[in-house]
Amino acid sequence: MLPIIAIVGRPNVGKSTLFNRLTKTRDALVGDIPGVTRDRLYATVEWDGKSFVLVDTGGFDSLGKARLSIEVTRQVEIAIEEADLIILLFDGKTGLTPGDEELYLLLKRSDKRLLCAVNKIDSPEHERQSLEFYSLGMDMVFPISSAHGYGIGSLMDQAIGDLPCLEGPQLEEGRRGIAIVGRPNVGKSSLINRIIGSQRLVVSEQPGTTRDAVDISFERKGVSYLLVDTAGIRRRARVKERIETFSTIKALKAISRCHIALIVLDSKDGIVDQDARICSYALDRGCGIILGLNKWDLLKGDPSRIRSVGESIERRLGFISFAPRLPISALTGKGVANLFPLIERVWKQLNTRIPTPALNKALGEAVRRHPPPQTGGRGLKLLYATQVSVHPPMISIFVNRRDFVRRTYERYLVNQFKAQFGLDLIPLKIVFKEK
């Protein structure tokens, strides 16, 4: 479970610029997950060997000269609750404002780790502009420039040192953790109600009804499950209530706690860009993925619309072509009975452990069938392979030169292993290491 760092501050202090700096600099490695556009709310970042989730929270407006509104205060409290470390960003050119003071005091009253940075300090000669912020009573202020990179290293080294070590999902052994995720108003809560056979959750036609993640434990045929119903994830441009922005953070945390993400899609409306983003969130976390095609009953007797939905999935969600599709109707219950057999199949594949001899035999056959391409007159040599983890299965292949590995050949090996060992419903990761 990755720790979360939230960037907080007033509007126009440079939060998004800092977010972009940290997710694009050479020191911060960001996973290139298909389907995620540049306007995303979060990024998984690695800095100095430690990974975390970086969140751009948007600006907090102060109303009046020195008071934050009740609503804005509540929004900041949600940020405090969800983040493991907060970077409070000030504007060095504007100087200290009453809104900065109110925001700092609100954050300081929490027990969360807090770092304060003064932005728009482009060089050591301008650091004096950050001195007035010490009047707030903080022990250290980091003068930085989000635009030019000045001081970013010192800030992030301190942030990494202050991050807590979080454990993974605390699920009982054998319990299947299933996160129900999707855009607002696609029928997530209705589906859970249908699954558990009772009106345990509030169901509403109004998008955004479920603001918090809700855990539901139950057993079925002797197997223990944990269903996590999450708030609908909106495109950032459409999030008018900032509370729903932090509900997105809750959804990300729910995905990181679970083994399988059941992504509910609206068959009637078709597949949209945000569906691809949600799938990318789950893929980024290494979850098993099931696509629940809800409202399928509305397409009955219309072959052209059914074909259109299939083509849309192939076009927009091709990067998770392994994910099984399940046509369902949360309203009528049709197809829902097929969900748990499918979950068990995905669960079994996620837990697959491949014996090292069998794995290396498959690797040898794949290389003989299609040798790796030459690079600069020199060949890539794949020495041996071993499985290093499950959920999802990850295979480590030792090679003579890691920079000789081409993405097309990596995809070829992934497909060969998945076909050989029956892993057609889950993601499979390969990491290459130099011997």
VENLINKA-V955631 format. One record per run of one state. SS is the DSSP state (2 for helix, 1 for strand, 0 for the rest). FROM is the first residue (numbers start at 1). TO is the last residue. Records with the same first field share a line. If there is no record, write none. Layout:
SS=FROM-TO ; FROM-TO
//
This chain:
0=1-3 ; 10-14 ; 25-27 ; 31-41 ; 48-49 ; 57-62 ; 64-66 ; 68-69 ; 83-84 ; 92-97 ; 109-112 ; 120-123 ; 137-141 ; 144-151 ; 163-175 ; 183-187 ; 197-213 ; 221-222 ; 230-235 ; 239-241 ; 258-259 ; 267-272 ; 285-287 ; 295-295 ; 300-302 ; 317-317 ; 321-323 ; 328-337 ; 351-355 ; 370-373 ; 376-377 ; 380-381 ; 390-393 ; 400-401 ; 405-406 ; 422-428 ; 435-435
1=4-9 ; 28-30 ; 42-47 ; 50-56 ; 63-63 ; 67-67 ; 85-91 ; 113-119 ; 142-143 ; 176-182 ; 214-220 ; 223-229 ; 260-266 ; 288-294 ; 324-327 ; 374-375 ; 378-379 ; 382-389 ; 394-399 ; 429-434
2=15-24 ; 70-82 ; 98-108 ; 124-136 ; 152-162 ; 188-196 ; 236-238 ; 242-257 ; 273-284 ; 296-299 ; 303-316 ; 318-320 ; 338-350 ; 356-369 ; 402-404 ; 407-421
//
